[in-house]
Amino acid sequence: MINLTGGVPKGRVDLANPQGEKSYTGVLDTQYNHTKRIVLALTRDLARRVPATAATINAA
């Protein structure tokens, strides 16, 4: 499994506002990077849970 994020996302993940419903500025940089950080975090978590012999998981 490979997840590509299209660059290095910046900033923090706002766990209190995961879908941007509390505040959304419409600026591509904020919501786009938020989504990409979540994808990277979930991919890393999946890689930790799946045995190395069962699958190869990469995130970039």
ABEGO torsion letter per residue (X at the ends): XBBBAGEBBBEBBBAABAAGAABBAGBAAAAAAAAAAAAAAAAAAAAAABBAAABBBBBX
